[in-house]
Amino acid sequence: MNEMATATQIQVTTPPMVGGREPLIGHARKFMSDPVNFLMDCYREYGEIFRLRLGNREHVVMLGPEFNKFFFAQTDKLLSIREGYPFFLKMFSKDFYFFAPHDDYMMQREIVMPRFKGNAMRSYVSLMAQETEDLAEELGESGEFDLIPTLGPLVMNIAAHAFLGSDFRGKLNDGFFDDFRDFSGGMEVIWPLWMPLPHLRKSRAARKKLNGILSKWVDYRIENPMDPPDFFQDLIGAKLSNGEPLSRELIINIILLLVWAGHETTAGQISWALIDLLQHPDYLNTVRAQTDSTMGDRPFGEMGWEDARALTNIEIAVKESERLHPVAYVLMRKAQEDLEVGGYRIPKGTYLFAAPAVSHRMPDVFPDPHAYKPSRFAPGTGEGTAETNRLIGFGGGLHRCAGVNFARLEMKIILTMLARRYDMELIDAPRPISGTMTHWPAQPCRVRYSARSDSDRAHDKQRAAALESLQPATVITSAEDPFTISEDDDGAGKTGGCPFHGG
Ligand code: HEM
């Protein structure tokens, strides 16, 4: 593909327009009721690039590694991320993060990224394990739980614990999770944001309430500083690279962003990962076997960074679920100029979608794309060695998810612990949520569980021994795995073509 050029004097056509447009609303009805299947059908009919209308806005959907490369490389150049997500402006503020002028964004990013590296990452292992132990205490020996209402608050507790402190976590109740759910309702992709829609009103009210809670927490911590400082205390004392301290509004926005981004997506992604494991019990047993060989008889509370890194079977399973069910199923940008890409003209002002949910199921990128095969991400396999621009559930380029390593780490720890402790089976047939929100499994999606016995654990040990002697390729060691979370990997800028990291 001719990667990209501006459209000056090039006689090219616009990408094909998807059929079945309705007056005024365009394709909004189909898109809103089932966006992933709608885009998948369009891909089958029109190929890797096509146009559609959502209300009065024209969108171009581009799919596959080459277009993904363009999409991420041109972000903040020919493509604007800030104009791609106009609803975020209402949820946050115009001088915050990627809505801010580029230099300000880079300064704010410098404050956030170290929280996801080195010792900070190491420190999260025990709190993630502890929070999961607490959930298991609540669950007891047997019963039923619904995935989102159970795992959602768990990842929220982990985010609040990690970013606001153990003292804040101690005061937390379920209302905080519900407030963030209401806040998420502000993600409106179809209707104009000035419309008095109930979910937009609810989102603004939740924002106001969360703002009040977090502002009081800043006051509390200024008067009662945590020593040694934790994440939140560091933030209060931090300075931007221009020497200015962080304003109260900036501190609140950073925390809102991290807690919101940290639970909204992870709750859905981990639910899909557990569903996939429960639907593939043989693979689940390889996860248990590796847990056994890594942890032996040590309790989970003793899990350390090296243990977490060694759990590579669950790591590739989490990637396979990210491929099959990316909760951020579309990413958005707006063209800042007329473009020519892949032989097509895209006029300035067009909205662009990259669609992980469809790109991840292209057979020439991931053979047998609808099958659950974690081993495709094993090192040394053709598919596993080139994640860049292919596995894009966490985005790519400069704006790749800041919390990718945090999210992958917590998903690994929670899933491993639940699998070791419980036998589980799905009660309800899983299906995705309808509508355009983050692509969670619809509720209810209940799991019946009962504590595993000593003899179950003895089987894990036997399996661990058998796997190690018979199928060394199935149990992957961290030394072999190039994708294992690294304590210094900030997770960002890994995708080829990032405008600020080259490629
Ligand atoms: C499974 C869980 C998660 C998924 C699937 C996910 C997905 C994404 C995606 C796709 C983007 C890029 C959006 C774009 O390019 O348009 C992104 C950005 C971001 N994510 Fe995540 N995310 C997850 C968890 C987290 C966590 C745990 C945090 C923080 C604690 C986080 C913080 C962020 C931030 C701050 C950005 C903006 C990065 C920037 O523009 O510099 N995310 N995420």
Boltz pocket constraint, residues with backbone or C-beta under 6 A from the ligand:
constraints:
  - pocket:
      binder: B
      contacts: [[A, 81], [A, 98], [A, 109], [A, 257], [A, 258], [A, 259], [A, 261], [A, 262], [A, 263], [A, 265], [A, 266], [A, 269], [A, 270], [A, 327], [A, 328], [A, 331], [A, 332], [A, 392], [A, 393], [A, 394], [A, 395], [A, 396], [A, 398], [A, 399], [A, 400], [A, 401], [A, 402], [A, 403], [A, 404], [A, 406], [A, 407]]
      max_distance: 6.0
